[in-house]
C-alpha cells in the first residue's frame, strides 16, 4: 500500500478534523423545540400592567411560564462539515501509516470463506494472532465474510471503497486482503495522494 509502504508521518490534526467531521455527519439533526409563537395558548396578557403590586406578566406562551415556548431552542439542521478530498486521503493514509508503525496492520492473500462460517473466521483471526477488535477490509463487498464475522465481538467487515477514519480508529487492528490493498492504492495512493488526477487507462485496440 502506498500509504504504508512509504510510511508517511501521520498528521494528527487532519485525522482529528476528519474524525470530528465524520462523526458530526452521522447526526440526524432532527431535534426541534417550539418557540413561544408555536406553542398552544392564549396571547392575551395574564393581568394588567400596574396597580396589583406584582411583576409584569405577558401571555402564557412566555418562555418563563410552565408550558410556554423555549427560548433559543434547537431546530432541525445539518451537521455536515465539508472536507477537501486531499484532507480525507491524508487522514486515511496517516491512520494506515500509524497502524503499520505500531505493527497493527496485517495483509493476507484472501479470506477464502466460500460459505458463511463463524468458526472459520475465528480460527483465521486466531492463526494471525489477532485477539482484540479488528477491522477486516476486502477489495469488494464479501457477503460470506460479513456473515461469518458478524457474530464475533469486535470484528467488522467492510469493503475498501467505504473505508473511513472512524472505523479505523474504532478497532485495534486492521486486516486487509491483497485486493483491498490494491483498491486502496487506486483510491488514495500515487497521483491521487499528490493532488493530481489519476492517469486515464491506456486505450484498448480491438482487431476486426
N, C-alpha and C positions, 0 to 999 in steps of 0.2 A: 504494500500500500504506500502511496506516495507520502501521506502524512506521517506514517510510522517509519517508513524507510529512511527519510531524511531527518527524522527526529527534530522537528521544529520546536522552538521554545514556546511552551504553552502561554497564551495570552489570557491571564485570569480575568482581566477586566472585560474583555469581549465575551468570554464564557459566561461570566456573571450576567452581563446585559442580555445575552441571548436567552439564558435560562429564565430571567425575570420576564422577558417579553413572551416566551413560550407559555409560561405558567399563567400570565395575565390573559393570553388569548384563549385559555381554556375556560375562563369565567363567562358565564352566560350573560351577566349584566341585566337580569330580569327584575332586580329589586325595584320596588316602587312604593312610595308613600303618597298620601293625599294632602294637598295643601288646604288652607282654610277656604279656598274657593271651590274645592271639590268634595268636601265632607257634607253630610246632610245636616240640616239645622236651619233655624231662622237667622236672618241677617238683622233682625231688629235689635236695638240697643236694650240691654237687660234692665237697666234702671236709669233714671235721669242723671244728668251730669253732676248737679250740685244740690245741696240742701239736705243730704242724708248723712253726712259725716263719714262716708265710706269712699273707697278708692273709685276712680273712674273705671267703667267696665263697658266693653263693646258687646259684640254678639257672642253667641255660644260657639261659634266656629273659631274663636281665637285660639292660638296655639297654647296659651297658658291655661285653658279650660280643659277639663276632662272630656274626651270625645271630640275635641277640636282638631284642627288640622296640624300638620307637622311643619315646623319652620325649617327651611333649607334641608329638607329630607332628600334621600337618594331617589333618582329617577332612572328608568332604563337607559343604558348607554353601552357603547362598545369599549372594551378594554384593550383592543388590539393595538400593538405597538409595531410600527413598521421598522424593519431592519434591512440594510443593504445585503445583497446576496454575498458579497465578499466577506462581510462580518459573519454571516451564518456559516460559510465554508471555513473561515478561520477558526470559529468556535469548535466545529466538529473536528477539524484537524488537530486543534490544541488538545481536546479531550482524548482523542485516539493516541496522540503522541505521549500524553501523560500516562495512559494505560500501558503503553509499551515500556516506558521508563520504569514503571512500577511492576513490570512483569505480570500484568493482569490482563493481557490480551493474548488470545490463543487462536490459531488458524489451523483448520483441518481441511482435507480434500473435499469431503462431503459428509452429510449426516447419515446417509444410507438407511433411511427409515421409509421403507416401501409401504408399510401399513402402520396405523397408529399403535404405539406400544409404549406405555409409561415405563415399564421395566427396562426396555431397551434404551430409552432416553436417559434414565437414571444411571444405568451401567456405563453409558458413554461418558457422562459427566464424571462419574467416579474414576473411570480409567484415565481421564485427563487431569485428575487431581483437583477438580472444582468442587468445593464443598459449600461455598457461600452463594449468594444471589448472582445470577449470570444473565446477560442479555445475549441471546442467540440470534445472529444475523445471517440471513440467507440471501442468495442472489435474487431469487424470485419468490413470490408467495408459496410457501410449502405447507399445505394443509396437513399431511401426515405428521410433520414435525410439530406444528401448532397443537394438534390434538394430543400428541404424545407428551408434550411438556406442560399442558395447561393445568394438570393436577399436581405438578411438582412445585412446592413452595419456593418462591424467589426466582423462578425461571420464566423468562418471557421470550417469545419468538417473534421476530419482526423482519420484514424484507428490507434490503439495503436502501430502497427508494424512499422509505419513510423513516430512516434512522435520524434521530434527533438528540440534542444535548440533554434534555430532561431524562430520557430513558437511559442514556449512557451513564449519567451521574447517579441514577437511582439504583444501579446494580454494581456489585463489587467487581465483577469480571465481565469480559466481552469475549464471545466465541464467534468467529467468522468462518464461513466456508470460503473456498478459493473463488467461487463465483461472486460471493459478496464482496471480496477484496477487489476484484476486477470492476465490479459495478461501482464501488465506492471511489476507485481511482478515476473512473469515467465521469463521475459526478463532481468530485471535489479536488481532484489532483491535476497535475500537469498544467496545461494552459488555462484551465478554469481557475486554478488557485492563484495564478498570476494576474487575474482580472482580464484576460484576453479570451475572446470566444474560441471555442474548440474548433479545430480544423475540420472542414467538411470531409465526408468519406470520399475515397477515390472512386471515380466513375467505373462502372462495370460494363464491359463491352460484350455484347451478345452477338454471336455469329449467326447469320441467317442459315 
